[in-house]
Amino acid sequence: MQRYLDLDDLLGLPREFFETFRPSNIRAKNYPLWTLKGDTNAFFALFFDNLATQLNLVGIAVSFGFTPGFVYHHFMGGVGASLLFGNLYYSLQASKVAMRTGKMDTCAQPYGINTPGALGKSFNVLLPAFLAALAAECGGSSASSCSAAALERAMFKGWSAACAANFLGGMIEFAGAFLVTLLFKTVPYGAMLVPIGGVGFTWLGYGPIANIFGSHSAHFPIVGMIPFLIIFLSFFASDQVTGPFPSILVAALVGIVLYGVVDLEGYGNNLLDAKEFVGEGGIQFPDLSYGFSQLSNSASLVAAFAFTNFIGTYACNIQARVGGDVFSPMESMMVDGLGSMIGGLLGSPYGTTVYIGHTTYKKFGATRGYSLLNGVVYFVMGMTGLHGMLNAVLPHEIVLGVLVCIGFTIASQCVEVVPRRWIPAVMIGLAIAWSDYMVVNGADNTFGAGNDIAILGASYVWVAMFWTFALMMLIDRWFVSATVIFLIMAALTSCGVMHSAQISFEYVDGHQVGAPPDTTKTWKLIVTYGAAAGVMLVYALLQKCGYAPAAEEEDFRELQAEKYSSKPAHSAGRSALSSKQRVPELAGDSLNLFDMRRDPVI
């Protein structure tokens, strides 16, 4: 049983949740609530990270035909509530670990909107549901042809479907806590990371770069380009390029100044227009029963993004351990799932997750305050409708550079976590992930190319992951494993999990009902995958007889089992509890708001 499930973590969960809310851990005597330089820098980094994502998502929804007022009034209150829940919990989790281990430099895990998943669901859930509602309410796919009342109903229906998808994704993330140990012992981490890396490459990386050149707000690329260069320098060259000041804050201020120089009147008009949205926040409740009824065409993709989310949470938890802070993996994955479910119930279409970057925030000297303040600020913004004003103060092209850097960081990790020999497989997986971007943005159908891309674009998350996995096994000459993977791909294709937008065994003329029309028949894809499995089996037999090269001796499963083991979390906790380790006293005021010895004034 221990082979397939982390029993130590599972059995320790009740204690973990109980101790998180123990009054002595909440007070966390001598554990700094705020460090001047560390928590300040970490807060601005996390705040602008989330802000860039949220403003981009607002812009995408508006480009679909949603009115800005509807987005601010219906979307952002639920977003704020989910961020408050998660950031509050992770600040308390850090307090618990600090008290347990006596490490007063424990850094809370950063938390926010799951950017790749939110972008993917925007284009594959929110947009199709909204267009379907427009067709039903207005008899067309254009918001301009609708009456105000009909448009309001269509927006409500599309939003409800996206919220239902968010709730469903949260449930899958919660359940993923029980599966992740098995996955990390059977599937290469690089293969699991490829789909989210593909989103990072396209929607987070390439798309925002194009938007910077397009400059749809200021109509002058310099407004987004110079802030992007400053942010890029701070991400990849040196975090000292702006001296003691947070680089993202400096980049934002530079962008505002440049906007004022090139179009002061336009900037002022944006501020005046945004005043009408102030006060448009609050909690709104979606019609989840309707929303769930609309998910038949996107359930596979929702499950896929939830899958990549809990895999990412587990990996971020490992990064935190590398940084010296040991948190329960299952606890973190369950909290992520709960945060998404709470958001879905309260009107957020976007899932939440632990972010990469814990190691960086810990190097800043951050503790728990940055996380708590981030949650409080976004909750207040969501309740009061301040997103519209911030979108005017910081036109989203100014903060697009943050998304670019995050996107390509995620994409580059796909290569960094695999052996050099597997890089070609990863590149092919990332290329498959491009198909979704091309389909959504209207790939040219010359010579049928668009139809070919559509085959890969349908449920591309699963297609990219399984193809990467299969090619990795081919490179290692693990032919039996490759056989099994191709058989799984045939089975998933037959029921619509792969190469289709709808999970179903219904066929018309040999073509699965949810598969893209005018493309290769589904039955032919199934036969092709079956034939590939047969070829791999032949090679396995030849290898067994000594007529094919031997399999790669390095076993990725053993390496991952060691690298991603959660045993340090349990041993650290048991050691601290059994020895009743005394929490060291720190000089300073009773709350240690600013521990100057460890974190000097800027």
HELIX and SHEET records of a PDB file:
HELIX    1   1 LEU A    7  THR A   20  1                                  14    
HELIX    2   2 PRO A   23  ARG A   27  1                                   5    
HELIX    3   3 LEU A   36  PHE A   64  1                                  29    
HELIX    4   4 PRO A   68  PHE A   70  1                                   3    
HELIX    5   5 VAL A   71  PHE A   75  3                                   5    
HELIX    6   6 MET A   76  THR A  101  1                                  26    
HELIX    7   7 THR A  115  LYS A  121  1                                   7    
HELIX    8   8 SER A  122  LEU A  126  3                                   5    
HELIX    9   9 LEU A  127  CYS A  138  1                                  12    
HELIX   10  10 ALA A  143  SER A  145  5                                   3    
HELIX   11  11 ALA A  148  GLY A  176  1                                  29    
HELIX   12  12 VAL A  180  PHE A  184  1                                   5    
HELIX   13  13 TYR A  189  VAL A  199  1                                  11    
HELIX   14  14 GLY A  200  TYR A  206  3                                   7    
HELIX   15  15 GLY A  207  GLY A  214  1                                   8    
HELIX   16  16 ILE A  222  PHE A  236  1                                  15    
HELIX   17  17 SER A  247  ALA A  274  1                                  28    
HELIX   18  18 LYS A  275  PHE A  277  5                                   3    
HELIX   19  19 LEU A  288  SER A  293  1                                   6    
HELIX   20  20 LEU A  295  ASN A  297  5                                   3    
HELIX   21  21 ALA A  299  VAL A  322  1                                  24    
HELIX   22  22 PRO A  329  LEU A  345  1                                  17    
HELIX   23  23 HIS A  358  PHE A  364  1                                   7    
HELIX   24  24 GLY A  369  THR A  384  1                                  16    
HELIX   25  25 HIS A  387  VAL A  393  1                                   7    
HELIX   26  26 HIS A  396  GLU A  416  1                                  21    
HELIX   27  27 ARG A  420  TRP A  422  5                                   3    
HELIX   28  28 ILE A  423  VAL A  440  1                                  18    
HELIX   29  29 THR A  446  GLY A  448  5                                   3    
HELIX   30  30 ALA A  449  GLY A  457  1                                   9    
HELIX   31  31 TYR A  460  ILE A  475  1                                  16    
HELIX   32  32 PHE A  479  SER A  494  1                                  16    
HELIX   33  33 THR A  522  LYS A  544  1                                  23    
HELIX   34  34 PHE A  556  LYS A  563  1                                   8    
HELIX   35  35 LYS A  567  SER A  578  1                                  12    
SHEET    1   A 2 TYR A 111  ILE A 113  0                                        
SHEET    2   A 2 THR A 352  VAL A 354 -1                                        
SHEET    1   B 2 TYR A 507  VAL A 508  0                                        
SHEET    2   B 2 HIS A 511  GLN A 512 -1                                        
END                                                                             
